């Protein structure tokens, strides 16, 4: 061994293994006590299990995008992205999935019918929100970036589309967006169930095609999966009302339904998508944003329940069916549970017990329930609720730091005291 002297001057002979072992221990200590490094990227790596046939996955490039005229034609530019997305599906399915022309044409027609025709509020909000956040953070916005904002917007619009296709079947609705529900169209029927889940799958394919090479891809994917699941749980809370007694319809249950069925995907998702793409990672930023937007979403659904009763089909684009379909709605829960002024009488409650959910749209029984709502001053109650909801939202203004308040003002301007 190597002769070394210790402080006492006595020769010390080290083992030939001691120096290498000491080096290993030093290296191990360095590795163990270093802060854990974050993954370099959240982009998708190679996927050999699904890369068949050759050419999959199909990845978008900047050359694929149309010119986006955000200032001159925001809605028209947004619609161009939907046309592009439908064309991508039509081109890919025969090549990569051996889909015959008949079925490919069916999917194309189904997408044209169900993804278009709405107000596009959720999708356009992604674009508007992202532009505000990117500018506030000094991030560059080129044509590709604008188009990718819109792709995220259409992820939500297509998510909305498949949820509505399924919802209309479960609720046995007749019209949607001023036209017959998809399942009511000639030759569709229960094929619409498969169409709904096909649109859901296409949302994830859309995200993969346009974002899988971005570092934020896994964050976007996680958010989309979580929001989809939250919404499906909200749908369960809603449809399970068919198995409940009216006495079990509480304002607390209504709040849970609308929070999970509507608020997460209709409000929080739009802004959270933009936040992720802008590189925001602070937990408090997401928490404060979520709290405000969930409040907005619950208020929005109270509006929807109000318009279902008091709005015309021409005004709201659908025939109101909440009374016929035994909806656990804002108006019913306030009326039945004695939360109105004046409070419901036993005789009025008996009318709801015998007729609510057991009458047809436009029938005398439905009109009797609407008259009862008038007697309980539900319209006035709703208007007070509306103002209180607005005040509560404004009181949270000081809690947001990373997302400019302008984002929330855009939402409020679109929904506060809306009539359709």
Secondary structure, DSSP 4 states (H G I P E B T S, - for coil): -EEEE-TT--EEEE-HHHHHHHHHHHHHHHHHHSPPPPPS--S----TTT--STTPSP---GGGSPP--TTT-HHHHHHHHHHHHHHHHHHHHHHHH---HHHHHHHHHHHHHHHSSS--HHHHHHHHHHHHHHHHTT----HHHHHHHHHHHHHHHHHHHHHHHHHHHHHT--EETTEE-GGGSTTTTTHHHHHHHHHHHHHHHHHHHHHTTSTTHHHHHHHHHHHHHHHHHHHHHHHGGGGS-GGG--HHHHHHHHIIIIIIIIIIHHHHHHHHHTT---HHHHHHHHHHHHHHHHHHHHHHHHHHHHS-HHHHSS---TTTTT---HHHHHHHTT-SSSPPPHHHHHHHHHHTTSS-TTSHHHHHHHHHHHHTTHHHHHHHHHHHHHHHHHTTGGG-SSS-HHHHHHHHHHHTT---
